[in-house]
Amino acid sequence: MQRLYKGNNYMARCERKRIFCNIAFVPKPIPMKQFFKFMFASMLGFILANVVLFIIFLIILFATLGADKETPISKNSVLMLKLDKPVHERSSNNPFEKFDFTGLGSSEGTGLDDILFCLKKAAKDDRIHGVFLYLSAVPSGMATIEEIRNGIINFKKCGKFVFAYGEYYSQAAYYIATAADRIYLNPQGGIDFKGLRAEIMFFKGALEKLEIEPEVIRHGKFKAAVEPLLLDKMSDENRKQTRAYIGAIWNKILENISKSRNIPVEKLQEIADGLLLRNSNDAVKYGMADELVYRDEILAMLKTKAGLGKTDKNKFVGAAKYSKSLKELKDSKSDNKIAVIYAVGNIQDGNAGDNNIGSQNLTDLIRKERLDDKVKAIVLRVNSPGGSALASDVIWRETILAKQSKPFVVSMGDVAASGGYYISCAADTIVAEPNTITGSIGVFGVLFNTQKLMKNKLGITTDTVLTGKMADLGSLQRPLTAQEKVIIQQSVEMVYDTFITRVANGRHLDKAFVDSIGQGRVWSGTDAKEIGLVDILGGIDTAIAIAAKMAKLPDYRVVEFPLEKDPITKLLEELSGEGKDMIIKQQMGDTYIYYQRLHDLLKMNGIQTRMEFEVELY
């Protein structure tokens, strides 16, 4: 013991007092040769592992790139639209999207741009004999669904067939299916047809239990974005506007289905109210479906319609593959360009990621395109519930400069409300779908007082030293004073006055009238057109055509911005931050939307021009 611990007086004392000392924790020195042996072995293993991963990566890359060089589209082909994944504004350029690196499944679907492009080109392509809509649920917004449906209706004008088949149709899927010549249903399947609902989750009770006090200052009796923090149900004003805009959307759906299926609107409402489609036979009985068939039977029908023999295989081509085969047609060589700039997500100050609108990102893009002599017109595609009032005004200023330089048209997607309308109002022409949600011209600010939560729940208190009376304005550790509330209210009123002034000037409307239709009220695209907030009902193709006509372009090519990130960057993001979001989304399922909205709410800074942070249409 003394030899092993020579010089260690503490251990020697332990020995003298007969106290047990466990010497197993004393590591035996590793000879230098063994150290380098272990070190180099670890390095070699690390290098070999990376080499193997790199080889796997190259195999996947070449396999994917090879898939892009598939055989040309065959004669007697049928364009198949499945639409079982979210339809985003644009298709991804990511060649890895078909591979599931996270184990959660790919969330990438074909973009709306490619779907509409394929339908237009397929109408004139002798190789494509028709369209097969293989539908179930369509997890996309109502305006997106409307654009796809209109694209199918336009395709039918060429005289080619459109068949729809589903084992089960959600309401959105069925609405698209009604554009087809014939609707087929699985004998054991069904159709969901019961009407729309707008569902808002309220957090007032949860905040009370946590002893968090929201302090809200707003302008607009219809500005319902903060109601979930203050109430446990809809206010009368919010219920009124919600009933109005979802009623307008539902009426448009009934009107279009009635026209396609030759069923009176009153009968359709009766079917929905009584839940009369209780089985597949009911769907045929009430004229909602044409025939009950199994999958093999519809496939046999499609063979016949495409001019194939019984022993031939169906020649289906998806929108992604068909679009790639037409790349040369899509990439026109004209020197005249129409820039389509996508503004999608919440509006934030400065720079923002792919899923949000950063004021700096978007203004840089608009500025670049308005200064480009080859760009003859700009179309801003807006799909946003709003966000920062300051960021919205920064973007608005750049749209004014663009409008002064060349034709500037706005195309509204599923939602272009509050800040989303703010950045749209200066356009020469605003185009929206009948079921676009827009308006919501109102302003609010929100702060949270967490003093009681910290003290009573967590036992945490704070003490503060100030150099000014209001130096701690905005602190989460105390409530606002009466004077502070007055000051913030004045700021909110000033922003609201600026907002309605921007709208009045851009839309050539009386400011008092804008105030009367503002107050935070939300409108459907149809109603927005009636009151002058929207000019024309239609989709992005309509907006592009208007821009081309305004610029007097005999030929042109469309260029889309922002440019997409390279596939490697997208892959790394999927494996890191975005992959984590996918895990949360998978675990939470349908309730993920509440987590996402509350997360967005807690990230708000400054005065907001934002629509309800949770409204879902089913």
Buried (B, 14 or more C-beta within 10 A) or exposed (E): EEEEBEEEEEBBEBEEEEEEBEEEEEEEEEEEEEEEEEEEEEEEEEEEEEEEEEEEEEEBBEEBEEEEEEEEBEEBBBBBBBBEBEBBBBBBEBBBBEBEEBEBEBBBBBBBBBBBBBBBBBBEBEBBBBBBBBBBBBBBBBBBBBBBBBBBBBBBEBEBBBBBBBBBBBBBBBBBBBBBBBBBBBBEBBBBBBBBEBEBBBBBEEBEEBBBBBBBBBBBBBBBBBBBBBBEEBBEBBBEBBEBBBBBBBBBBBEBBBEBBEBEEEBBBEBBEEEBBEEBEBBBEBBBBBBBBBEEBBBBBBBEBBEBEEEEEBBBBBBBBBBBBBEEEBEBEBEBBBBBBBBBBBBBBEEBEEEBBBBBBBBBBBBEBBEBEEBBBBBBBBBBBBBBBBBBBBBBBBBBBBBEBBBBBBBBBBBBBBBBBBBBBBBBBBBBBBBBBBBBBBBBBBBBBBBEBBBEEEEEEEEEEEEEEEEBBEBBBEEBEEEBBEBBBEBBEBBBBBBBEBBBBBBEBEBEBBBEBBBBBBBBBBBBBEBBBBBBBBBBBBBBBBBBEBBEBEEBBBBBBBEBBEBEEBBEBBEEEBBEBBEEBBEEEEEBBBEBBBEBBEEBEBBBBBBBBBBBBE
